[in-house]
Structure formats: structure tokens, C-alpha cells
Amino acid sequence: MEQPKRRDYRRSLKIALVVTIVFLLVEIAGGFISGSLALLSDAGHMFSDVLALLLSLAAITIATQLPTKARTYGYHRVEIFVAFINSLVLIGVSAGIVWEAWIRFQNPSPIEGGLMFFIALIGLVANASIVWLLHGSHDLNIRSAFLHVVGDTISSVAVMVAAAWITLTGQVIVDPVLSGIIAVIIVISALRILRETLAILLQFTPRDVDFDAVVRDMTSVKGVDNVHHVHLWSLCSDINVLDAHVYSCERDVEKIEAMKREIKERLKKYHILHSTLEFECEKCEECSLIAGVEHPG
């Protein structure tokens, strides 16, 4: 069955990776010079972005390899595994930032607000350009990398606000407070991706698919009496898989094939691109069971 064409994000990821590495170095230097925890926190996020983008690029490259006899589904699951790792990295980095923010909150240190604002402004431009490059994907792998960068974009805005406040009022306490708030927001986003990746890895029914509606669509095909042993799960973020037994007393091979094609066509709207349908005759099975009881020998 022909699969919908997916946008190739490799070029976008390569550009985003170069921009992120350059600004990471700038932000580390600026954080130490200005004394801003918010800038250093943002640099920590940028480092996780570099890792996320590298992993995402590697995952997409690997996933394009054709299936083999040993790996019949190819490498589509790599994107889910990478999204899972990226989410854990985000949570870990954010936890470290919250801890450092708490330390700074108790012991505020002087900050150079003007330099802090200028570097945050550059970071906002860099992050916004990467967000534009990566937006719109339904691929969990790309979405996890996208969330990394969105977090940094929000962080850059917050750092600019903190820098302006520090310059105007001299109250450096806003720096660790905003750093902690940013970290909490990013953890919430990471937990959402983590939940989705775990659901796919554990082969749960896709959250955006109505299981009962799938069964209704299958049983409404002319000639289908019932379906059972229905298993529905996701191979990756945009490919769902289904196995099912179909009850039908139809014996004409051509009509059975037509029924299969109709069922698979209806399954496309649920992004079910791989399906295995085993046809059985329920009445025949019941007759065989009765015959076995009447004639135990």
C-alpha cells in the first residue's frame, strides 16, 4: 500500500544544528561574562538542543534504510526511541536548572543586564529561525527536537525580560525566578512527549484513533459478519498497524479480495497503513464444534 509522502527534514535539521552550535558558544561566553544564570540555563537548553538535533538527524537518516529480512519493518521505531531519549534529557536538564535557580535565589549574585539582554536578543532570533524550519511535523522525533527549540525561544524572551528588569531596578532575584519557571514549563512539555512515546513503545491503541469507530467501519463492509482479535498499535508517529480476524461466510476468492481492499481503504483515514486480515467463517466453526460434540469419536 502506498504511504503518504513525508517531508524530508534532514536539510532543515542540518541548518538548525549549525545555528544552535554557534549560538551555544556565544551564550556560554555571555553567561559567564554577565554572571546571568538565565543565560547559562539557556545555554544548558541549547546544549540539549544540539543533542536533540543530532539524534533526530541520525534517526531520520537511519529510518530511510529499507527493511531487511532481519528487520522487516525497517527502522521506523528509531524516531520513537530518540524522542523518548530527548524527553528524558529535557527533564534532566530542567531539573538541574531548577536546582541552580534555588541556589541563586538564596544567594543572589551581580548581573550585567545590558550584555544579558543583547545576547538573549540574538538567541531569540536564532531560535525563532529554527522553530520556523522545524514547525508542522507530526513525527514525534522532529516534534521532540522542535519542543527543545520552542523551550529555548520562550527562554530567550524571558531572559530579555529579566535583563530589562535588572537594568531598570537592579533586582537580580528575577534571574533565578524566571529560570525556574522556564524549566518547569519545559518539563511539562517533555512529559507530554514522554507519555506519547511510551504509549507507542508499549503498543497501546493510538490516542487519536477511535477503536470502536475502526471496528464499526470494518463490520459495515458488505459481506463482513463480525471482527474479533483486533489489535491496533502504532509503528511510529504517523503509521498505525492493525491485525484482525474477519468473520464472513463468503467463499468466492475474488469477493473476499474485494472485501479486503474495501476494509484497507477505509482504514487509511486512521493512518493504518499496514493491516493483516484473516478471514474466517463463524457459522462453519460453530457447525464443526457441534459435529465434534455429536460425533466424539
N, C-alpha and C positions, 0 to 999 in steps of 0.2 A: 504494500500500500504506500502511495506517495505521501511523504511527510511535508508539512508546510515549510517553506524556506525560512531559515533563521538568519538574522543579521549577523555578519561576522564582526565581532568586537575587537579582534586582535590589534588592528591598527590604532583604534581608539585607546586601548589599554597600553600600548607602547608609548604613545604620546603622553598619556596621563602619568605613566611611570617616570618618564624623563622629567616632566614638570614637578612631580612630587619629590623626587630625589634632590633636585636643585633647591627647591624651597625648604626642604627639611634641613639642609646645611645652613641656609640663611637664618632659619628660625632658631636653630640651636645656638648659633653665634649671637643672635639678637637677644635670646633669653638670658644668656649668661651676662652679656654686657649691660642689659637694662635691669637685671635682677627680677624679672617677672616670672612667677610660677605659671601664670596663664599661658605665656608664650612657650615655656618648657613643656607644659602639659599638652599644648597644641602640637609641639614637636614630637611628643610621645605618640599622639594620634597619627601624625604624619608618618612616623616610622611604621606603625601598624598598617597604614595605607600602603606603604612600599611593599610590605609583606603580602598584604591582601591582593594588590595588583599583580605581583609576581606569581602568586598562587593561582589567581584567576586566569592569567595569560597561559600558564602551564596547563591548567585544567582544560581550557578551550582547545589548545593545541593537541593534547592527548585525546580528547573526546572526538576529534575529527578522524582518528585512526579507524580503519574498517574493522568490523567484527572478525573474529577468528574462530577456529574450531574449539579452542580452549576458552574463549571469551565471546560467546555468541551474541551478547548484547553490546559488544564493544566497550567503550569507556564512558558512557553517559553518566554513570554514577559518580565519576570523579568530581563533577561540578558540585554534587551534594556534599561529598566528603570535604571539599575545600571550603564550601560555605559554612559547614559545621566548625571547622578549624578556625576560620576567620571570626566567627561569632565568639568562640572561646577566647581568642586573642583580644578582641574588643573588650570583653568583660574583664579580663585580667589587667589590661592597660588602664581601664577606667577605675578599677579598684585601687590601683597604685596611685592614681591621681587624687582620688578621694582621701587616701591616707596622707599624702603630701599636703593637700589643702588643709586638712585638720591640723597638721603640724604648723603650717604657716599661719593659720588662724590664731593659734595660741601664741606664736612668736612672729609678728609681722616684721618684714624687712623692707628697707627703702627700695623704691622702684622708679626708673626713669620713664615717665609716662609718654613723653614725646616720641622716643625711639620705639617704645612698645606699640604705639598707635600706628606708626609708619610701617612697621614690619607686619602687623596684623592686616593692614590695608592691602599690602602685596599678597599676603596669604589669602585674603578674600577673593581677589582677582584670580589667583591660581586655582583655588578650589572651585570657584564658580565655573571656570572653563572646563574642569574635569567633570563636574556634575553634568554639564551640557553634553559632554562626549559620551557619558555612560547612561544617560536617562532613557527610560522607556523599555528596558529589558524585563522579560518575565523569567529569565534564567536566574535561579537562586544564587548561583555563583557570582554573576555580574551584580545582582542586587545586593549581595553582602558587601562587595567592594564599593558599590555605589553608596551604601549606607555609611561606610567608613568615611568617604569623602564628604557626604552631607553633614556628618558629625563635625568634621573639620571646618566646613563652611559656617555652620552655626557657631562653632568655637571662635572663628576669626571675627565674626560680628560681636560676640560677647567680649572678646579681648579688646576690640576697638572701643566699646562702651566703657569697659573698665579703665582703659588708658585715658579716655577723655575725663572720666570722673576723678581719677587720681590726679591728673594735671590740674583740674579746676579746684578740687577740695583738699588734696593731699591725703585722703583717706585710703591707705593701701590695703585695708582689710577687704575691699571689694574684690581684689585679685583672687585670693583663695576661695572666697564665697562663690564667685562665678565659675571658677574651675570645677568646684564640686558639683554645681548644678548641671554643667555641661556633661560631666562624667555620668551622672545619674540618667540623663536623657539618652545618652548613647547606650547605656546598659539596657534600658527598656527596649530600644530598637533591636539590639543584639539578641535579646531574649526571644523576641518575636521570630527572628530568622532561625534561631536555635530550635525553637518549637517546631517550625516547619520542616527543617532538615531531619530532626528526629522522627517526625511522623513518616517521612519518606523512607528513611533507613529502616524503620520498623514495619514498613509496608502497610501502613494504615490506609483506609479509604481516603482519597484526596478530599481536602476540606471544601473545595469549590465544586464538588460533584455530588449531586443528589442521588444516592444509591437507589432509592425507591423509584426515581424517575428513569434511571437506566433500565431497571427490571421491567417497568411498565412499557418502555419503548421496545424492548426485546419481545415481550409477550404479545404486543399488539400487532406484530408481523403476521400476516396471513399464513396459516399452517402451523404456527407455534402454539402448542397447548400450555406449556409451562417452562420455567427455567429453574434450575437448582444448582447447588455447589458453585455459586457465583463468587469469584474472588476478584477484587478490584484494588489496584495499588498503582503507585507512580514509579516509573523507572528513573525519571529526573523531573525537573520543574515543569516541563511542557509536554511530556509523553506519559500517558497513562496506559496501563495494561490490564486486560481482563481475561479470565478463564471462566468458562461456564459450561454446564450440561444443558442441552436444549431438548425438551420433550416434544416429539412430533411423530405422528403415525404415517407421515408421508414416506413412500418408498421409492418414488421416482427420483433418480440421482440428479437430474437436471433441475427439478423443482427444489430439491434440498440445497443445491448450489446457489440457486436464485435467492432462497431464504437467507443463506449465509451472507450473500452480498448485500441484501437489504439490511440485515442486522448491523453489519460492519459500517454501512453507510450512515446509519442512524447513530452509531457510536462515535462518529467523527466529531460531532458537536460537543462531546465531552472530552475531547483531546485523547480519546482512546485509540491509539494508532497501532497497537499490537493486540490481537484478540485470538484466543483459541476456543473454538466452539465444537463441542462433541454432541452429536445428535443421538438421541435415544427414543425408544417407543415405550411410554409409561404403561400403556394397556398391554403391550406384549410382555413386559416384565411381570405384570400382575397375573396374566394368563399362565406364564411359566411357573410362577410361585404356586398358583392354585393346582396346576398339574403336578407339581412336585409333592404337594400335600396329599392329593388323591392317589398318587402312584409312588409311594415312598420307595419302592424297590427300583 
